[in-house]
Amino acid sequence: MDNNAQGLFQLLFRPLQKLPLGFHYFWGNLFSWFAKNVMHYRRDIIVTNLSRSFPEKKYGEIKDLTNGFYKHLGEIFAEAVWFGGCFRKPERLHDKELCRITDPEVILSAYENSPSVMVMTSHLGNWEIFGGLFQYFYGVPEERLIPNDAMCFAYKKLSSDFWDRFFGINRTAVLGDDFKGYVESKSILRWAVEHKNEKKLYIFPTDQFPYKGAGRHEIPSFMGQKTQAMEGSVLLARKFHMSVLYMSMVNTGKGHHEISFREICPDGSQMTSDEILEKFYAFLEEDIRRDPANYLWSHKRWK
C-alpha cells in the first residue's frame, strides 16, 4: 500500500480512535474473547511459557494466569487504539491520566546529571503507550520537564511495511508527525553517534529474545531459565557513559497504570554488560512475579 492510500486509511481511522476509552475497552474485551476462544492465539506458547516460569503452580492456576493474560491483551489493544487518537493532542492524554510516573525525581535527576539516559524497558504493562512518557509527569515544574525532541525510541521493524508505518504513527501520535526519534534498532548505533553531543533519553526494549544477527548475552537465570538477552541497549549505555534506568509499568486498575524507575547504574561504562543485564532481569522478574498477567507471554522468549 502506497503512502497516499495509507494516509487515507489513517484519516478514516482517526475519528474511531477519538471515541471514549470505555468504547475501546468494550471492543478490547471482544478482541480478547475472540483471541482466546476462537483463534486460540498462541495458546500453546503462552501455556508453555507460564508453566516453565511457574513450575510450582497447578493446572488450574496456570489456566487462570492464561485467562488473565488474554484479558490484559485486550486492554493493550483498546488503550493503543485510543492512544492514537491523541495525535498532536497531548492534553487529551494528560487529562485522562492513563499513566502516572510515581517517582519523577529518579528520571529527571538522571537526565539532568548524565550525558544521556538509557531507559531499559520490557513488555510489561502496555508498551504501546510509551510514546506518551513525557505526558505522565504530574506536579513537576514546567522548566524541569524533558523536551520531546530529547526522546529516542528503539523498535524492531515489522515485516509488513503498512503495519510497520501504522504502529510507528500510533506509538508516537502524541508527539506529532515531525517527531524524528523513532529509530529502527539496526540504525540505532549510527543515530546515537550522530547525536552523541546532544542529551538524549533512550527508550529501549530489552526483554525480547535476540533477533537474528543481533548481539546477545546469556543470563544464567530469568524466571528460572537460562535466557539469551538482547544487548543493544547495554552496548550504547556503556559506550556513551549513559545513566541506566529500569522502567516498571504496573496496572493499578482498568485505565490506570503507574510507571516507576530504578537506577541500574549512574554510568554504564562502570559496569560490565553481564552486570547490567542481570540487574535488569532481576528487577523485571520481581515485577512479573508480583503480577504475572501483566507481562507478554505470547512470544518465544526461551529457545
N, C-alpha and C positions, 0 to 999 in steps of 0.2 A: 504494500500500500504506500503511495507516494505521500509527500508532506502535505499536499493540499487536501487529500482525502482524510488523512489523519487529523489535520486541523479541523475539518468539518465534523469528524467524529467527536473530538474534544468539545467543540462548540455545542453540539447537540446533547452531549452527556453532562455538561456542566450544570444545567438547570436541575437535573436529578440530584447532583451532588449537593446542591444548596438546600435541599429539603432537611427538616429537623433530624437530629441524630436518632431519635426514637423510631422514626420511619426506617432508617437504615438498620437499626437493631432488629426490627421485625423481619426484614429480608435476610439479615445475617443469620437469624435463627432458622429460617427456611433453608438457607445455604448449608448450615451446619447439619441439619437433619438429612438433607439430600446427600451430602458428602459421606455421612456415617452410614445411612441405611440403604441408599441406592447405589452410589458409586463405590462404597467401601474403600474410600480414598486412602491408599497406602496403609490400610489397616494392619497388614502383616508386619510392616516396618515399625509402625507405632507400637504394637503389642510387643514385638521383639525388643525394641529399644527400652521400653518401660520394664519388661521382665528382667532384662540383663542389668539394668540400673538399680532395680529394687528387688533383688532375689529373695528378700525376706517377706515380701508381700504375697498374699494368697491370690488365687484366680479372681475372686470377687473384687478385691482391692484394685487389681490391675485393670479390671473391666471398668470400675468407677473412674480411675485415672484416665482411661481411654475416652470415656464419655466426656469427662471434664476437658480433655484436650480438644475434642470436636466443638464443644461449646465455645472455648477460647478462640478457635479458628474462625468461627462465625463472627465473633466480636471484632477480631482483627480486620476481617473483610468489611464490616459495617463502618468501623472507625476510619479505615483507609479511604473508603469512598467519600465519606463526609469530609475528611481532611482535604481532599482535592477541591472541595467547594470553597476552601479558604484562599483560593487563588488571589494573590495581591490584597488579601483582607486579613492581616494578622490580628486585627481587633476582634474578628469573629472567633478565632481560635483562643485568644486571650480571655475573652469574656466567658467562654464556655468552661474554662478551667478543666479541660480534659486531662491535662497533666499539670503537675506542680513539682518544681525542684525543691526538695526539703532542706537541702544544705548548700545554698548558693555560694557560701563563702569558700568552700573547697575548690570549686571550679574557677571562681573569679580570682582567687589568690594564685592558683596555679597559672592562670592566663597572665596575670599582672607580673609575676615573678619569674617566668620562664621564657626562653626564646620562642617556643611554640608548645602546644599541648597535644598529646596523643590520648584520646579517649577510646579505650578498648571496649567494644560493645559485643552483644550477643543477640541471639534470637530468643531473648527473654522479654516478656511483655509484648508490646506492639512496636516493632522496629520500623513499620511503615509510616509512623508519625514522628520519627526522629527529626525530620526537617523543620519541625516547629520548636526545636530545643530552646532557641533564644526567646520564645514567647512564654516559656514555662517559668520564668522568674517573676515572682510577686513580691512587692515591697522592697525592691532593690533600686537605689537611686539611678536615674537615667544615665548619669555620667559614668557609672561603673559597668553598664551593660556592654556585652561583647557585640561588635558590629557584625552584621550579616555577612559582609564580604570577607570576614576572617574565617568563616566556616568552610571546611572541605569534607565531603562525603566520599568515601571509597565504596565502590559497588562492583559486582560481577555482571558483565553484560549477558543478557538473555539471548537465547538462540533466535528468537523472533524479533526482528527489528521493530515491528509495530508495537508489541507489548513492552519491549525494552524502552522505547521512547515514551509510551503511555505511563509506565511506572516512574520513569525519570521525572516527567512533568508533575505527576501526582505527588511524589515524595518531596518535591521542592516547591509545591504550589504556593505556600505562604511567602516564599522568597521571591517570587516573580520569575518571568521567563528570561530575564537578563542575568540570572544567577550563574556564575562561572565555576563554582566549586564542587560540582557533581562530577567526579572523576573515576573513570574505569580503572580497576585495580592494576591492569597491565601497564597503565600510564602514570600510576601514582608516584613512582620514584622520579620520573622526569619532571612531573608537576611540582614536586617538593623541591627539587633542585632549582627550578625556575623561580620559585618563591622563597628561597632559603633566607633571604634578608627581610622577609615580612613575617610578622607574628600571626600564626595560624592556629586554628583548633581543628584537629582531625577527628572525624568520627569513623572508626574503623571496626567493622565486624570481624571477629577473630575466632569464633567457635565452629565455623564450618570445617568439614574435612577438606584438606588442601586440594585445590583444583589441579588438574594436570599441568605440570610444568611449574607450579608454584613452590616456593620454599616451604619446608616443613620441619617440624621438630617433634620428637616423640615425648609425650608426657607420661610418666610412669603410671599415674592413676587419675582418671577423671570419671566419676560415677562408678568407681570400682573396676575400670577397664583401661588398658593402655590406649592412648589416643594420639593420632597424628594431628598436630596443631599447625595452623597457618601462622607464619612468622613475619608477614609483610609489615604489620604494624610495629612489631618489635624492632625490626631492622631499621625502619625510619626513625623511631624514637632514639635508638642508640646512636645512629649516625649524626643526628642533628641535635643531640643533647636535650630532647624534649622531656618535659614533665609527663609522667604516665599515670593515667587515672583509670579505674574500673567504674563502669556505669551500670547501675542496677535500676530495673523498672518493675515496680510492684503494683499489682492490681488491687485497689482498695474497694472495689465495687464497680458495677456496670457504669461506664462513663467516667471513671476516675482512676488515674494512675499517679503514683509517686515515683519520682526519679531521684536517686541519690548517687553520690560519688565517693569512692575510697581511693586514697593515694596508693599507688604501687611503688613509685619512686619519684623523687623530685628531679632526677636527671637520669634518663635512660642509659647513658653511657657508663653509669656507675654500677650497673648490674648486668649479668650475663643474660642471653636470650632465654636459657633454661629457667633462671630465677624469676624473670618477669612473667613468662608463660605459666609457670607452676603457681605463682601467686594469683594470676588472673583466673586460672581454672579452679583454684581453691575457693576464691570468692564466688565464682559462678556456681559451684557445686553447693555452697551454703544456701544460695538463693533458690536453686532448683529443689533442694530437699525441703525447704520451707513451704514451697507451693509448686509441686510438680506439674500441674496442669498449665502453668503459666509459661511453659517452655515449648519450643517447636520440636516435636518428636517424630515428625513425618519424613525426616531425611536420614540417610545412612551416615551417621557420624562416626561409626566404628566399622572399619573394613579390614 
